[in-house]
Amino acid sequence: MRNQQATKLIFELSRPGRRAACLPELEPMVANAGTALGQEYLAEDDLPLPELAEPDVVRHFTNLSTLNMSVDSHFYPLGSCTMKYNPKRNERLAGLPGLIDVHPLQPSESIQGLLSVLHGLQSMLGEISGLPAVSLQPAAGAHGELTALMVAAAYFRDLGQQRPVVLTADSAHGTNPASAVMAGFQTKTVLSNSDGLVDMDDLLAKLDQRTAVFMLTNPNTLGLFDHQICQITQAVHDVGGLVYLDGANMNAILGISRPGDFGADLMHFNPHKTFSGPHGGGGPGAGPICVRDFLEPYLPTPAIVLNPDTKQYEFQSDRPLSIGRVRSFFGNTGVLLRAYCYIRTHGPEGLRRVSEDAVLSANYLLSKVKHFLHIPHGDRCMHEFVASAAGLKKQHGISAMDLAKRILDFGFHAPTVYFPLVVDEAVMIEPTETESKDTLDAFAAALFRITEEDQELLHDAPHSTRISRPDDVAAARKPQLRWISAEDPMER
Ligand SMILES: *Cc1c(COP(=O)(O)O)cnc(C)c1O
């Protein structure tokens, strides 16, 4: 465990009486707030808060911020998760006082500006997707999947149809079958063919009157656009089912093709991926959904609508068929505001250019990587591609995990590995549109160098990070979720 520097918790750095700021004595009225609140609401003891001087606090958090990589410090070729650069302009615009200093319980007349932005975002997402009815409420991509499946379930219930089955592709993100089960469906898996696309025979064999929804990702997680898409959506519609498009991969097709045009009925966007919202460490995200007109009555309420008579934006709750609320207030507004800024900054031409450049970057990298890593599916890709380290492992004992760990020593974040499951020793790479040719060249060169390195050096890589190789099996099986320390003031 070289270079491993124990980082103390802020509680362990605490010393009684140390202060970062000295506040003036409370005025009597404030000091008496406790009596106004009622004695039973007062804490009996002082809260066990850490006590530190300002420089200690600053150093503590600055040091913590360097323990991991970030998009602002390193290239992130993380397949399936569109980890793109977060333009600082969006941060500034989304932080304008008129947008962040509002209270969610304010009457709608007093937040017309914010509502017009959210309403504008709904219209733009409807336009980009080709699916005009939009709800911004879901809090993440997976939550969007769940919400849309609940909408589909409500629709079939209303039609009086028993459709208990959701089909998912075998290359799908794990959230697809998980969302289907949470929404009360049974799942069946549709296999991929040898080209990495939907196996039409398998799909046709599994489609019937019991099918509610086929969930698919297009372009799929192998970075391939399924050219059979219109036959697929037609086949699902022929049995009365709906098509759900997992829209996490929209970065490849913005302004080029619209899910509504190729037959999808429902989809979600991942604004924290496609529209550059920052989303390190698991959040926050958003998962707006777009559906066809005939599904609009089932969308979550309250909906944000423009009253044509008063020209005021309002919340509409009287939708008797609605599945109801899926999140408090109107969704993760901060993420939605960044998405609005991103889309408006680029405009229609610019958005198309984003996707063209993302696809170009990925193909450029693919054309370099294919000389030393096998690419099982496709000569060309969309926004990402999946290589396999299976041959390298067999010949030189270098696994996908070794590659991923060692690349950290070269100053790059690791690509996604072992996903999708349909590729052995998968290494999934998505460079995104903002990376320069120099960065892509340097990344390909580093990957190539690793394939030539001694396997002993690789097995305990990385060598330059604070923590080398944590035992990830133990971390999953016996997680220690709480810090236990002799000095822990919380223990006392
Ligand atoms: C990221 C992703 C999801 C889930 O989105 P979250 O916002 O992480 O819940 C679903 N499908 C695909 C293909 C993804 O890449």
The ligand as an ORCA input file, in Angstrom:
! r2SCAN-3c Opt
* xyz 0 1
  C     -26.513      6.406    -16.647
  C     -27.429      5.501    -17.339
  C     -28.683      5.193    -16.793
  C     -29.139      5.634    -15.410
  O     -29.094      6.998    -15.189
  P     -28.907      7.564    -13.704
  O     -29.109      9.025    -13.841
  O     -27.526      7.187    -13.273
  O     -29.936      6.924    -12.832
  C     -29.522      4.394    -17.530
  N     -29.151      3.893    -18.727
  C     -27.942      4.157    -19.281
  C     -27.590      3.573    -20.618
  C     -27.028      4.960    -18.599
  O     -25.845      5.215    -19.139
*
